[in-house]
């Protein structure tokens, strides 16, 4: 499966053709149309591939999203539309911004089935993904997954997140944190706390080394300025 996602808060965007991750995009909702294109490529090549296009609750109101829904269903493209509903988009509650705030229903007028999922539950997400992949791989066309999730911090460094209370954020941390929930699942399966600490240590090492590499890498040479850029002359 290939993936494509929405960039958040002016952040830098990862891109890796090796891992079939086709980047994050700062234009809200633009990656949904690109994802439909990737899915069309899979169908055209008949290679059995599936595209997962991720976007947020705010992006779900973009017109190009619905154009992509329509095309994907008409052509039965192998794509899973994943709405990461963190409930506040850039800073406005989904209940105030969307007339239909049950976002898993957004595909209904295009005959695209939708599933609402607890995005903070690792096993629920895994189960929904398996169901969605089975649907798409059987040639039935696209499916929409609404992942009900939550972000603990503001949309960006300049967002003080005053549109919600600290108690609300802390309540989610205490009761629904996906990492702590996964730890509980693993503990029930007999995984020891020491084994979890080893995993956590390995992950921290990967993250720190990746951050160091990004921060210490030199700027590209000026000769690279026009690499892969189409320049039209009139």
C-alpha positions as CSV (number, residue, x, y, z in Angstrom):
1,X,0.0,0.0,0.0
2,X,1.2,3.5,-0.8
3,X,0.5,6.5,1.5
4,X,0.0,10.2,1.1
5,X,-0.9,12.7,3.8
6,X,-1.7,16.3,4.8
7,X,1.1,18.5,6.1
8,X,0.4,20.2,9.4
9,X,1.4,23.6,10.8
10,X,4.0,24.5,8.2
11,X,6.0,21.4,9.1
12,X,8.6,19.8,6.9
13,X,7.3,16.9,4.8
14,X,8.7,13.4,4.7
15,X,8.9,11.7,1.3
16,X,10.2,8.3,0.5
17,X,9.5,6.4,-2.7
18,X,11.4,3.5,-1.2
19,X,8.8,3.1,1.5
20,X,6.0,4.2,-0.9
21,X,5.2,7.3,1.2
22,X,4.5,10.1,-1.3
23,X,4.9,13.1,1.0
24,X,2.9,15.6,3.0
25,X,1.3,18.6,1.3
26,X,0.8,22.1,2.7
27,X,-2.2,22.9,0.5
28,X,-5.2,21.7,2.5
29,X,-6.9,18.7,0.9
30,X,-4.5,18.7,-2.2
31,X,-3.1,15.3,-1.3
32,X,-6.5,13.7,-1.7
33,X,-6.6,14.3,-5.4
34,X,-2.9,13.2,-5.7
35,X,-3.9,10.0,-3.8
36,X,-6.7,9.3,-6.3
37,X,-4.1,9.7,-9.0
38,X,-1.8,7.2,-7.3
39,X,-4.8,4.8,-7.0
40,X,-5.5,5.2,-10.7
41,X,-1.9,4.3,-11.4
42,X,-2.4,1.1,-9.4
43,X,-5.5,0.2,-11.3
44,X,-4.0,1.1,-14.7
45,X,-1.0,-1.1,-14.0
46,X,-3.1,-3.8,-12.4
47,X,-0.4,-4.3,-9.8
48,X,-2.7,-5.0,-6.8
49,X,-1.6,-1.8,-5.0
50,X,-3.8,0.3,-2.7
51,X,-3.4,4.0,-1.8
52,X,-4.2,5.4,1.6
53,X,-4.9,9.1,1.5
54,X,-4.8,10.8,4.9
55,X,-6.4,14.2,5.6
56,X,-8.0,16.0,8.5
57,X,-11.4,17.1,9.6
58,X,-10.7,20.6,8.3
59,X,-9.6,19.4,4.9
60,X,-12.7,17.2,4.7
61,X,-14.7,20.4,3.7
62,X,-12.5,21.1,0.7
63,X,-14.2,20.9,-2.7
64,X,-11.4,18.9,-4.4
65,X,-11.9,16.2,-1.8
66,X,-15.4,15.6,-3.2
67,X,-14.3,15.7,-6.8
68,X,-11.8,12.9,-5.8
69,X,-14.5,10.9,-4.0
70,X,-16.7,11.1,-7.2
71,X,-13.9,10.0,-9.5
72,X,-12.7,7.2,-7.2
73,X,-16.2,5.7,-6.9
74,X,-17.0,6.0,-10.6
75,X,-13.8,4.2,-11.6
76,X,-13.7,1.9,-8.5
77,X,-10.2,3.1,-7.7
78,X,-8.2,1.2,-5.0
79,X,-8.0,3.9,-2.4
80,X,-8.8,4.3,1.3
81,X,-9.7,7.8,2.4
82,X,-8.6,8.3,6.0
83,X,-10.1,11.3,7.8
84,X,-8.0,12.0,10.9
85,X,-10.6,13.8,12.9
86,X,-8.8,15.5,15.8
87,X,-12.0,17.6,16.4
88,X,-10.4,21.0,16.1
89,X,-8.8,21.3,12.6
90,X,-6.6,24.4,12.8
91,X,-8.5,25.7,15.8
92,X,-12.3,25.5,15.2
93,X,-14.4,22.7,16.6
94,X,-15.7,20.3,13.9
95,X,-19.2,20.9,15.4
96,X,-19.0,24.6,14.5
97,X,-17.3,24.2,11.1
98,X,-19.2,21.2,9.6
99,X,-23.0,20.9,9.1
100,X,-22.4,17.1,9.1
101,X,-19.9,16.4,11.8
102,X,-20.2,12.6,11.5
103,X,-17.4,12.6,9.0
104,X,-17.6,8.9,8.1
105,X,-20.9,9.7,6.3
106,X,-19.2,12.2,4.0
107,X,-19.0,9.6,1.2
108,X,-22.7,8.6,1.2
109,X,-23.7,10.9,-1.7
110,X,-21.0,9.2,-3.8
111,X,-22.0,5.7,-2.6
112,X,-18.7,5.3,-0.7
113,X,-19.2,3.3,2.5
114,X,-17.8,4.8,5.7
115,X,-16.6,3.5,9.1
116,X,-16.1,5.5,12.2
117,X,-13.2,4.2,14.3
118,X,-11.6,5.0,17.7
119,X,-8.3,6.3,16.3
120,X,-6.8,6.2,19.8
121,X,-7.2,2.4,20.0
122,X,-4.4,0.6,18.2
123,X,-6.3,-2.6,17.7
124,X,-9.5,-0.9,16.6
125,X,-7.5,1.0,13.9
126,X,-5.8,-2.3,12.8
127,X,-9.1,-4.0,12.6
128,X,-10.7,-1.2,10.5
129,X,-7.7,-1.1,8.2
130,X,-8.0,-4.8,7.6
131,X,-11.7,-4.5,6.7
132,X,-11.0,-1.6,4.4
133,X,-8.2,-3.3,2.6
134,X,-10.3,-6.4,2.0
135,X,-13.1,-4.2,0.6
136,X,-10.8,-2.3,-1.8
137,X,-8.7,-5.3,-2.9
138,X,-11.8,-7.2,-3.8
139,X,-12.5,-4.5,-6.5
140,X,-15.5,-2.8,-4.7
141,X,-13.9,0.6,-5.0
142,X,-13.0,3.2,-2.3
143,X,-13.9,3.2,1.4
144,X,-13.8,6.0,4.0
145,X,-12.4,5.6,7.5
146,X,-13.0,8.4,10.0
147,X,-10.4,8.1,12.8
148,X,-11.6,9.9,15.9
149,X,-8.4,11.2,17.4
150,X,-7.1,14.1,19.4
151,X,-4.0,16.3,19.4
152,X,-2.5,17.4,22.7
153,X,-0.8,20.5,21.5
154,X,-1.8,23.4,19.3
155,X,-2.0,23.2,15.5
156,X,1.4,24.9,15.3
157,X,3.9,26.7,17.5
158,X,1.8,29.9,17.2
159,X,-1.4,28.2,18.4
160,X,-2.0,28.6,22.2
161,X,-5.1,26.3,21.8
162,X,-7.4,28.5,23.9
163,X,-10.4,27.1,22.2
164,X,-10.4,24.1,24.6
165,X,-9.8,23.6,28.3
166,X,-6.6,22.1,29.9
167,X,-8.9,19.7,31.8
168,X,-10.2,18.4,28.5
169,X,-6.7,17.8,27.1
170,X,-5.6,16.1,30.4
171,X,-8.7,13.9,30.4
172,X,-7.9,12.5,27.0
173,X,-4.3,12.0,28.0
174,X,-5.3,10.1,31.1
175,X,-8.1,8.0,29.6
176,X,-7.4,7.5,25.9
177,X,-3.7,7.8,25.1
178,X,-3.0,5.4,22.3
179,X,0.6,4.5,23.4
180,X,-0.5,3.9,27.0
181,X,-3.4,1.9,25.7
182,X,-1.1,-0.2,23.6
183,X,1.2,-0.8,26.5
184,X,-1.8,-2.2,28.5
185,X,-2.7,-4.5,25.6
186,X,0.8,-5.8,25.5
187,X,1.0,-6.3,29.3
188,X,-2.2,-8.4,29.0
189,X,-0.5,-10.5,26.4
190,X,2.4,-11.1,28.8
191,X,5.0,-8.6,27.5
192,X,7.2,-7.5,30.4
193,X,7.8,-3.9,31.3
194,X,11.5,-4.4,30.7
195,X,10.9,-5.5,27.1
196,X,8.7,-2.4,26.5
197,X,11.6,-0.2,27.8
198,X,14.0,-1.8,25.3
199,X,11.5,-1.0,22.5
200,X,11.1,2.6,23.7
201,X,14.8,3.1,23.9
202,X,15.3,1.8,20.3
203,X,12.5,4.2,19.1
204,X,14.0,7.2,20.9
205,X,17.4,6.4,19.3
206,X,15.9,6.3,15.8
207,X,14.0,9.6,16.3
208,X,17.0,11.4,17.8
209,X,19.3,10.2,15.0
210,X,16.8,11.2,12.4
211,X,16.4,14.7,13.9
212,X,20.1,15.2,14.2
213,X,20.6,14.1,10.5
214,X,18.0,16.6,9.4
215,X,19.4,19.5,11.5
216,X,23.0,18.9,10.5
217,X,22.5,18.2,6.8
218,X,23.9,21.0,4.6
219,X,21.7,23.1,2.4
220,X,21.4,21.9,-1.2
221,X,23.9,23.4,-3.7
222,X,22.5,26.3,-5.8
223,X,22.9,24.1,-8.9
224,X,20.0,22.0,-7.5
225,X,17.6,24.9,-7.6
226,X,15.9,23.8,-10.8
227,X,16.2,20.0,-10.4
228,X,12.8,18.4,-11.1
229,X,11.2,21.8,-11.7
230,X,9.4,22.4,-15.0
231,X,10.3,25.8,-16.4
232,X,8.2,27.0,-19.3
233,X,9.5,29.6,-21.6
234,X,7.2,31.8,-23.7
